[in-house]
Amino acid sequence: MRISKAALLVVIALTVPILVELRTVLAWVNVELTVLESAVLGMTMILAILIWALWPQNGRGDPSRSG
């Protein structure tokens, strides 16, 4: 894992206010997002964060090998 479980939880928790504010900012520039679209965007962001966090640091499938 690239970051600790507690840090991962904090990063995921911080995506919620970012999504809410993103929806507000986009509304200012006449881009309307429905609640469903916001939820899909949020789940996509969380999935990307999880993939990044769980991907091995050395880029290989076996995290025990460092060569």
Beta strands, then each sheet from edge to edge (+ up, - down):
end
